[in-house]
Amino acid sequence: MLEWILILLAVAAVAGLLGMGGLQGAALTGAKWLAIIALVIFLLVLFGVIAIA
């Protein structure tokens, strides 16, 4: 999942440099949602391990 976040951030950076605002916004939105999902999954795993121990 982190790989997809980095790819979308790179696409957004290139699109921003080339003046493609729509593509840049879409890529940043996708990267943001994937980052939020990754953070939630990480926290669930972290709290699950703490509760088990």
PDB file as gemmi writes it, atoms N, CA and C in Angstrom:
CRYST1    1.000    1.000    1.000  90.00  90.00  90.00 P 1                      
ATOM      1  N   MET A   1       0.820  -1.185   0.000  1.00  0.00           N  
ATOM      2  CA  MET A   1       0.000   0.000   0.000  1.00  0.00           C  
ATOM      3  C   MET A   1       0.868   1.256   0.000  1.00  0.00           C  
ATOM      4  N   LEU A   2       1.986   1.197   0.688  1.00  0.00           N  
ATOM      5  CA  LEU A   2       2.887   2.350   0.702  1.00  0.00           C  
ATOM      6  C   LEU A   2       3.453   2.623  -0.682  1.00  0.00           C  
ATOM      7  N   GLU A   3       3.645   1.565  -1.453  1.00  0.00           N  
ATOM      8  CA  GLU A   3       4.142   1.737  -2.822  1.00  0.00           C  
ATOM      9  C   GLU A   3       3.144   2.548  -3.658  1.00  0.00           C  
ATOM     10  N   TRP A   4       1.854   2.251  -3.508  1.00  0.00           N  
ATOM     11  CA  TRP A   4       0.835   2.985  -4.253  1.00  0.00           C  
ATOM     12  C   TRP A   4       0.789   4.440  -3.813  1.00  0.00           C  
ATOM     13  N   ILE A   5       0.969   4.700  -2.534  1.00  0.00           N  
ATOM     14  CA  ILE A   5       0.974   6.073  -2.042  1.00  0.00           C  
ATOM     15  C   ILE A   5       2.122   6.847  -2.674  1.00  0.00           C  
ATOM     16  N   LEU A   6       3.310   6.246  -2.708  1.00  0.00           N  
ATOM     17  CA  LEU A   6       4.460   6.925  -3.293  1.00  0.00           C  
ATOM     18  C   LEU A   6       4.287   7.142  -4.794  1.00  0.00           C  
ATOM     19  N   ILE A   7       3.705   6.170  -5.486  1.00  0.00           N  
ATOM     20  CA  ILE A   7       3.460   6.317  -6.919  1.00  0.00           C  
ATOM     21  C   ILE A   7       2.491   7.471  -7.168  1.00  0.00           C  
ATOM     22  N   LEU A   8       1.403   7.527  -6.399  1.00  0.00           N  
ATOM     23  CA  LEU A   8       0.429   8.604  -6.586  1.00  0.00           C  
ATOM     24  C   LEU A   8       1.025   9.969  -6.249  1.00  0.00           C  
ATOM     25  N   LEU A   9       1.887  10.036  -5.249  1.00  0.00           N  
ATOM     26  CA  LEU A   9       2.540  11.304  -4.932  1.00  0.00           C  
ATOM     27  C   LEU A   9       3.482  11.732  -6.052  1.00  0.00           C  
ATOM     28  N   ALA A  10       4.184  10.774  -6.655  1.00  0.00           N  
ATOM     29  CA  ALA A  10       5.060  11.100  -7.780  1.00  0.00           C  
ATOM     30  C   ALA A  10       4.243  11.572  -8.980  1.00  0.00           C  
ATOM     31  N   VAL A  11       3.129  10.908  -9.253  1.00  0.00           N  
ATOM     32  CA  VAL A  11       2.250  11.330 -10.350  1.00  0.00           C  
ATOM     33  C   VAL A  11       1.733  12.740 -10.094  1.00  0.00           C  
ATOM     34  N   ALA A  12       1.359  13.029  -8.863  1.00  0.00           N  
ATOM     35  CA  ALA A  12       0.863  14.362  -8.527  1.00  0.00           C  
ATOM     36  C   ALA A  12       1.951  15.417  -8.709  1.00  0.00           C  
ATOM     37  N   ALA A  13       3.175  15.088  -8.338  1.00  0.00           N  
ATOM     38  CA  ALA A  13       4.270  16.048  -8.486  1.00  0.00           C  
ATOM     39  C   ALA A  13       4.552  16.336  -9.959  1.00  0.00           C  
ATOM     40  N   VAL A  14       4.586  15.303 -10.774  1.00  0.00           N  
ATOM     41  CA  VAL A  14       4.847  15.490 -12.199  1.00  0.00           C  
ATOM     42  C   VAL A  14       3.690  16.248 -12.847  1.00  0.00           C  
ATOM     43  N   ALA A  15       2.468  15.901 -12.485  1.00  0.00           N  
ATOM     44  CA  ALA A  15       1.305  16.588 -13.046  1.00  0.00           C  
ATOM     45  C   ALA A  15       1.297  18.060 -12.635  1.00  0.00           C  
ATOM     46  N   GLY A  16       1.709  18.333 -11.428  1.00  0.00           N  
ATOM     47  CA  GLY A  16       1.784  19.723 -10.979  1.00  0.00           C  
ATOM     48  C   GLY A  16       2.823  20.511 -11.757  1.00  0.00           C  
ATOM     49  N   LEU A  17       3.959  19.883 -12.033  1.00  0.00           N  
ATOM     50  CA  LEU A  17       5.000  20.558 -12.809  1.00  0.00           C  
ATOM     51  C   LEU A  17       4.562  20.802 -14.252  1.00  0.00           C  
ATOM     52  N   LEU A  18       3.747  19.915 -14.793  1.00  0.00           N  
ATOM     53  CA  LEU A  18       3.292  20.054 -16.168  1.00  0.00           C  
ATOM     54  C   LEU A  18       2.005  20.873 -16.288  1.00  0.00           C  
ATOM     55  N   GLY A  19       1.464  21.326 -15.175  1.00  0.00           N  
ATOM     56  CA  GLY A  19       0.293  22.185 -15.200  1.00  0.00           C  
ATOM     57  C   GLY A  19      -1.027  21.453 -15.357  1.00  0.00           C  
ATOM     58  N   MET A  20      -1.071  20.195 -14.981  1.00  0.00           N  
ATOM     59  CA  MET A  20      -2.309  19.413 -15.069  1.00  0.00           C  
ATOM     60  C   MET A  20      -2.952  19.361 -13.683  1.00  0.00           C  
ATOM     61  N   GLY A  21      -3.725  20.393 -13.386  1.00  0.00           N  
ATOM     62  CA  GLY A  21      -4.290  20.522 -12.045  1.00  0.00           C  
ATOM     63  C   GLY A  21      -5.295  19.439 -11.689  1.00  0.00           C  
ATOM     64  N   GLY A  22      -6.097  19.016 -12.664  1.00  0.00           N  
ATOM     65  CA  GLY A  22      -7.100  17.987 -12.387  1.00  0.00           C  
ATOM     66  C   GLY A  22      -6.465  16.663 -12.026  1.00  0.00           C  
ATOM     67  N   LEU A  23      -5.460  16.268 -12.782  1.00  0.00           N  
ATOM     68  CA  LEU A  23      -4.767  15.008 -12.511  1.00  0.00           C  
ATOM     69  C   LEU A  23      -4.009  15.087 -11.191  1.00  0.00           C  
ATOM     70  N   GLN A  24      -3.434  16.240 -10.929  1.00  0.00           N  
ATOM     71  CA  GLN A  24      -2.708  16.417  -9.673  1.00  0.00           C  
ATOM     72  C   GLN A  24      -3.644  16.268  -8.477  1.00  0.00           C  
ATOM     73  N   GLY A  25      -4.808  16.891  -8.558  1.00  0.00           N  
ATOM     74  CA  GLY A  25      -5.772  16.799  -7.462  1.00  0.00           C  
ATOM     75  C   GLY A  25      -6.274  15.382  -7.245  1.00  0.00           C  
ATOM     76  N   ALA A  26      -6.527  14.674  -8.349  1.00  0.00           N  
ATOM     77  CA  ALA A  26      -7.008  13.295  -8.230  1.00  0.00           C  
ATOM     78  C   ALA A  26      -5.939  12.400  -7.612  1.00  0.00           C  
ATOM     79  N   ALA A  27      -4.694  12.573  -8.029  1.00  0.00           N  
ATOM     80  CA  ALA A  27      -3.616  11.747  -7.488  1.00  0.00           C  
ATOM     81  C   ALA A  27      -3.387  12.050  -6.005  1.00  0.00           C  
ATOM     82  N   LEU A  28      -3.451  13.314  -5.643  1.00  0.00           N  
ATOM     83  CA  LEU A  28      -3.270  13.667  -4.228  1.00  0.00           C  
ATOM     84  C   LEU A  28      -4.410  13.152  -3.368  1.00  0.00           C  
ATOM     85  N   THR A  29      -5.625  13.200  -3.899  1.00  0.00           N  
ATOM     86  CA  THR A  29      -6.765  12.683  -3.152  1.00  0.00           C  
ATOM     87  C   THR A  29      -6.626  11.176  -2.936  1.00  0.00           C  
ATOM     88  N   GLY A  30      -6.223  10.457  -3.979  1.00  0.00           N  
ATOM     89  CA  GLY A  30      -6.013   9.014  -3.842  1.00  0.00           C  
ATOM     90  C   GLY A  30      -4.927   8.689  -2.846  1.00  0.00           C  
ATOM     91  N   ALA A  31      -3.822   9.436  -2.909  1.00  0.00           N  
ATOM     92  CA  ALA A  31      -2.731   9.202  -1.967  1.00  0.00           C  
ATOM     93  C   ALA A  31      -3.164   9.501  -0.538  1.00  0.00           C  
ATOM     94  N   LYS A  32      -3.962  10.550  -0.367  1.00  0.00           N  
ATOM     95  CA  LYS A  32      -4.431  10.908   0.978  1.00  0.00           C  
ATOM     96  C   LYS A  32      -5.318   9.810   1.561  1.00  0.00           C  
ATOM     97  N   TRP A  33      -6.262   9.313   0.755  1.00  0.00           N  
ATOM     98  CA  TRP A  33      -7.147   8.254   1.245  1.00  0.00           C  
ATOM     99  C   TRP A  33      -6.383   6.976   1.553  1.00  0.00           C  
ATOM    100  N   LEU A  34      -5.419   6.623   0.697  1.00  0.00           N  
ATOM    101  CA  LEU A  34      -4.625   5.421   0.975  1.00  0.00           C  
ATOM    102  C   LEU A  34      -3.786   5.588   2.243  1.00  0.00           C  
ATOM    103  N   ALA A  35      -3.271   6.792   2.473  1.00  0.00           N  
ATOM    104  CA  ALA A  35      -2.491   7.038   3.687  1.00  0.00           C  
ATOM    105  C   ALA A  35      -3.377   6.917   4.926  1.00  0.00           C  
ATOM    106  N   ILE A  36      -4.598   7.418   4.845  1.00  0.00           N  
ATOM    107  CA  ILE A  36      -5.522   7.312   5.980  1.00  0.00           C  
ATOM    108  C   ILE A  36      -5.862   5.854   6.252  1.00  0.00           C  
ATOM    109  N   ILE A  37      -6.128   5.093   5.194  1.00  0.00           N  
ATOM    110  CA  ILE A  37      -6.450   3.667   5.360  1.00  0.00           C  
ATOM    111  C   ILE A  37      -5.262   2.919   5.963  1.00  0.00           C  
ATOM    112  N   ALA A  38      -4.051   3.215   5.489  1.00  0.00           N  
ATOM    113  CA  ALA A  38      -2.852   2.553   6.019  1.00  0.00           C  
ATOM    114  C   ALA A  38      -2.668   2.902   7.498  1.00  0.00           C  
ATOM    115  N   LEU A  39      -2.914   4.149   7.873  1.00  0.00           N  
ATOM    116  CA  LEU A  39      -2.778   4.557   9.272  1.00  0.00           C  
ATOM    117  C   LEU A  39      -3.798   3.855  10.157  1.00  0.00           C  
ATOM    118  N   VAL A  40      -5.029   3.749   9.694  1.00  0.00           N  
ATOM    119  CA  VAL A  40      -6.076   3.075  10.473  1.00  0.00           C  
ATOM    120  C   VAL A  40      -5.732   1.598  10.658  1.00  0.00           C  
ATOM    121  N   ILE A  41      -5.286   0.945   9.588  1.00  0.00           N  
ATOM    122  CA  ILE A  41      -4.912  -0.470   9.698  1.00  0.00           C  
ATOM    123  C   ILE A  41      -3.749  -0.638  10.668  1.00  0.00           C  
ATOM    124  N   PHE A  42      -2.763   0.258  10.592  1.00  0.00           N  
ATOM    125  CA  PHE A  42      -1.623   0.187  11.501  1.00  0.00           C  
ATOM    126  C   PHE A  42      -2.063   0.337  12.953  1.00  0.00           C  
ATOM    127  N   LEU A  43      -2.946   1.305  13.212  1.00  0.00           N  
ATOM    128  CA  LEU A  43      -3.406   1.515  14.579  1.00  0.00           C  
ATOM    129  C   LEU A  43      -4.231   0.338  15.096  1.00  0.00           C  
ATOM    130  N   LEU A  44      -5.043  -0.245  14.227  1.00  0.00           N  
ATOM    131  CA  LEU A  44      -5.812  -1.416  14.650  1.00  0.00           C  
ATOM    132  C   LEU A  44      -4.901  -2.584  15.003  1.00  0.00           C  
ATOM    133  N   VAL A  45      -3.882  -2.785  14.196  1.00  0.00           N  
ATOM    134  CA  VAL A  45      -2.931  -3.864  14.501  1.00  0.00           C  
ATOM    135  C   VAL A  45      -2.170  -3.550  15.777  1.00  0.00           C  
ATOM    136  N   LEU A  46      -1.749  -2.302  15.938  1.00  0.00           N  
ATOM    137  CA  LEU A  46      -0.996  -1.909  17.124  1.00  0.00           C  
ATOM    138  C   LEU A  46      -1.819  -2.101  18.396  1.00  0.00           C  
ATOM    139  N   PHE A  47      -3.058  -1.618  18.391  1.00  0.00           N  
ATOM    140  CA  PHE A  47      -3.893  -1.767  19.587  1.00  0.00           C  
ATOM    141  C   PHE A  47      -4.311  -3.207  19.796  1.00  0.00           C  
ATOM    142  N   GLY A  48      -4.447  -3.958  18.755  1.00  0.00           N  
ATOM    143  CA  GLY A  48      -4.775  -5.382  18.899  1.00  0.00           C  
ATOM    144  C   GLY A  48      -3.646  -6.139  19.573  1.00  0.00           C  
ATOM    145  N   VAL A  49      -2.421  -5.825  19.207  1.00  0.00           N  
ATOM    146  CA  VAL A  49      -1.272  -6.501  19.804  1.00  0.00           C  
ATOM    147  C   VAL A  49      -1.136  -6.082  21.259  1.00  0.00           C  
ATOM    148  N   ILE A  50      -1.368  -4.826  21.578  1.00  0.00           N  
ATOM    149  CA  ILE A  50      -1.280  -4.373  22.956  1.00  0.00           C  
ATOM    150  C   ILE A  50      -2.361  -5.024  23.810  1.00  0.00           C  
ATOM    151  N   ALA A  51      -3.582  -5.167  23.283  1.00  0.00           N  
ATOM    152  CA  ALA A  51      -4.678  -5.752  24.039  1.00  0.00           C  
ATOM    153  C   ALA A  51      -4.429  -7.254  24.277  1.00  0.00           C  
ATOM    154  N   ILE A  52      -3.798  -7.930  23.304  1.00  0.00           N  
ATOM    155  CA  ILE A  52      -3.506  -9.364  23.453  1.00  0.00           C  
ATOM    156  C   ILE A  52      -2.439  -9.575  24.516  1.00  0.00           C  
ATOM    157  N   ALA A  53      -1.413  -8.724  24.533  1.00  0.00           N  
ATOM    158  CA  ALA A  53      -0.321  -8.867  25.484  1.00  0.00           C  
ATOM    159  C   ALA A  53      -0.812  -8.449  26.839  1.00  0.00           C  
TER     160      ALA A  53                                                      
END                                                                             
